[in-house]
C-alpha cells in the first residue's frame, strides 16, 4: 500500500527566505507526482506536476524535483512571500487508466513579514 | 462558470437528514472524483467515475451514495450520517487519456458538519 510522508509538518520562516519542503513515498511505481497548495477551508490548487520520467519541473519561484528510485520529491520555494502561506500537499498517482492519488498530510507553511 | 464548482459550500445536517452534494466540471473532462478531508488526516479518495462508470469505491460506507448522470456532473447523496463524517468533501476531475490519467483539478469543497 502506497504511503506518502511530508516533512516538516509545519514551517515558519521570515519573508525572503528560500525553503524546501520534502515528500517521500514508499512505492516507486508511480505514474506522476503533483504538488498542491491549499488555503484554509478551500480546495486544492495544482502547483506542479512531474511525470515519472521527468526529474524536475519549474513554475515561477517554484521548483519541484523527483527521484523516483529513492521515493523522494522536494518542492523548492525561492524568495518566500507572506502570500505563500498555505498548506502544501504532495500526492502520487499510481499507474492505472484513471487517476488514483495518494496524498501526504501536508506541510503548513507560514511566511511572516 | 469555469473549472470545477461545488454546491453547497457549507452544509449542516442532523444524523437523520438526507442531503446531496453537487459537483460540476466545466473542463470537458471524462473522469470525476470524490475525496474526503478530515482534520489531521490525509485526503482520502472515496469514489472514481471514468466515462460515467464507477471504477473505484474505497470501502466507503453505504450511507454515502455517489451518482454520475453525465461526464460533467457528480453527486454525493448523504443519508443517516454520523458526526465523524463531518469533513471537507472535495470533488475533482481529470481527462483520462489512452496513455494514462492527467492532472486533477479540484473544486473548492463542501464543508459538512453532522450534528
Contacts between the chains, C-beta under 8 A, distances in Angstrom:
chain1	res1	chain2	res2	distance
A	4	B	42	7.2
A	31	B	100	5.6
A	31	B	101	6.8
A	34	B	103	6.7
A	34	B	104	7.3
A	36	B	106	7.6
A	41	B	88	7.4
A	41	B	109	7.8
A	41	B	111	6.6
A	42	B	108	5.8
A	42	B	109	6.9
A	43	B	4	7.7
A	43	B	6	7.8
A	43	B	90	5.8
A	43	B	106	4.4
A	43	B	107	5.3
A	43	B	108	4.2
A	43	B	109	4.9
A	44	B	90	6.9
A	44	B	92	7.8
A	44	B	106	4.1
A	45	B	106	7.5
A	46	B	103	5.8
A	46	B	104	7.3
A	46	B	105	6.7
A	46	B	106	7.6
A	49	B	103	5.0
A	89	B	43	7.1
A	91	B	43	7.6
A	93	B	101	6.4
A	95	B	100	6.6
A	96	B	100	7.9
A	96	B	101	7.1
A	97	B	50	7.2
A	97	B	96	6.3
A	97	B	100	6.9
A	97	B	101	7.1
A	98	B	31	5.4
A	98	B	48	5.5
A	98	B	50	4.3
A	98	B	55	5.5
A	98	B	56	7.3
A	98	B	94	7.9
A	98	B	96	5.2
A	98	B	101	5.5
A	99	B	31	6.4
A	99	B	33	6.9
A	99	B	48	7.2
A	99	B	92	8.0
A	99	B	94	5.0
A	99	B	96	7.0
A	99	B	101	3.8
A	99	B	102	7.7
A	99	B	104	5.5
A	100	B	45	6.2
A	100	B	48	6.9
A	100	B	56	6.6
A	101	B	43	7.7
A	101	B	45	6.6
A	101	B	104	6.4
A	102	B	42	7.8
A	102	B	45	7.8
A	103	B	42	4.5
A	103	B	43	4.1
A	103	B	44	8.0
A	104	B	42	6.1
A	105	B	40	7.7
A	105	B	41	7.4
A	105	B	42	5.0
A	106	B	42	7.7
